[in-house]
Amino acid sequence: MEWKPFEEKIWLSSPTMHGEELKYVTEAYETNWMSTVGANINEIERITCEKVGRKYAVALSSGTAALHLAVKLAGVKPGDKVFCSDMTFDATVNPVVYEGGVPVFIDTERDTWNMDPVALEKAFELYPDVKVVVLAHLYGTPGKVDELRAVCDKHGAVMVEDAAESLGAAYKGAQTGTFGKYSCISFNGNKIITGSSGGMLLTDDLHAANKARKWSTQARENAPWYQHEELGYNYRMSNVIAGVVRGQYPHLEEHIAQKKAIYMRYQEGLQDLPVTMNPYDAEHSEPNFWLSCLLINEEAMCRQVRSETEALYVSEPGKSCPTEILETLARYHAEGRPVWKPMHMQPMYHMNPFVGTQGYMRARTNACIAGGAEDVGADIFSRGLCLPSDNKMTPEQQDRIIEIIKGCFA
Ligand SMILES: Cc1ncc(COP(=O)(O)O)c(C=O)c1O
C-alpha cells in the first residue's frame, strides 16, 4: 500500500508543552527574577529531590555542565584514566576530557544496551588504579546497576551516574539518579521533560552540593567584593528555564506512560518482522521508555556500508537495514535516528582504550581482538535504529509508521 507523507513531521522526540510552563515563566518575568536566582529554581530543586529520592539537587545550565561538575567532584585529574559507557551520547564522556582525564571505553551488554559489568571488571584488571566510572542509562533503560556497583565497590571507585535520558526510570524500586555518588539529569529539549535546556546535579553529600553550587556561580567567595580562590564556571540554571521545568514536572508520569504505550505498540506491531526492540530487565527495572529502538536480526540485514559520514545500502527482498528504514521514514516525513554511534568508533576517541569482556578491543572493526569477544556496541550500531518516539504521535500515525517499516522488509 502506498502512503502519503505525513503532513506534519513526526519527530523523534520533541518538547511537549502543557501551559503551566508559561505561568511560571510569566511569574519570573513579573517579579523580575530574570536571573539565576528565584522561586522556580528553588522549587524544581525541591521537587527533583522529592521525586528522584536524593538529598540535594543543584540546578544547572545543562546536563553536560552537571556531568562536568560531577567529574570534578569525583576528583578526576589530568592524565587520570576514567572508565566510561561506550554506547552513549558524547556529553557523557566529554566532561572527563574537560578535566584532562582519559576516557577508557567499556563495551556494552545485550540485555539493556548499557555498560557491561563483566567488561568493567576486566577493565579493572587492566587498569587497577582507576578511581572513577561514568555510567549512562541509554534511552531511559536502567543498566545493570547492582552488578556495576559491586564492581565499583570492590575496586574502590566512585560512580558518576549519567541519568540524562532516564529521569523517572527505576531499578529495583529506586529511581535512576540515586545510584551515583554524583548523578546528573538533563532538561534538554528532546528529553522526557524539558526546560528547553538545563540540567541538574544530584547527590546526598551536602559539602559536594555546596561546592557544585559555588563552582556554578563563578566560585565566588563570601566577601564584600568579587573574591576568587578557585576556578569557577557560569553554569547555574536561569530562573526562566526553571519555570519551564516547573511547569513540566506535573506531567512527567504522563509523558512516561505515553512513551511506554509507544514502545508497546511498536513491539506488538512489529512482532512478525525479524527484529527486536531495545531490551530491558522487566523483572527488576521500569524504564521511562524515552526512545523506542529497533534491532534488526543479523540474517535479515541487507548489505549496508558506512563511512565516517555517509551510508549506502543494497535493498533486498525480505531484508532491510537501519539506513533503508531511516531514509524511508524521512521520505514520509518521520524522524528516526541511528543508534548512538559508540564512543570507541568516534574519530576523536579512536586512540582511547576500549575494553570488552575478554580484554582490549580495537576500534573500527567488528572483529574481536582478545579471545573471540565481539564488539557489541559496533554490532548494535550497525543493526539498530531509534524510531519516531514523540509522545504527541497518535496511534494512527504510529500504525502508519509500523506499516512503512514493514514495507522496508517486503
Ligand atoms: C546520555 C546523555 N548524557 C548527557 C547529555 C547532556 O545533556 P545536556 O544536553 O542537557 O547538556 C545528554 C543529552 O543531551 C545525553 O543524552
The ligand as a Gaussian input file, in Angstrom:
#p B3LYP/6-31G(d) Opt

LIG

0 1
 C       23.274000      10.395000      27.823000
 C       23.357000      11.881000      27.810000
 N       24.226000      12.480000      28.632000
 C       24.325000      13.809000      28.701000
 C       23.546000      14.627000      27.932000
 C       23.762000      16.087000      28.012000
 O       22.686000      16.801000      28.455000
 P       22.508000      18.350000      28.004000
 O       22.084000      18.353000      26.575000
 O       21.467000      18.848000      28.935000
 O       23.823000      19.018000      28.198000
 C       22.618000      14.041000      27.049000
 C       21.707000      14.794000      26.170000
 O       21.728000      15.803000      25.689000
 C       22.533000      12.635000      26.976000
 O       21.676000      12.051000      26.138000

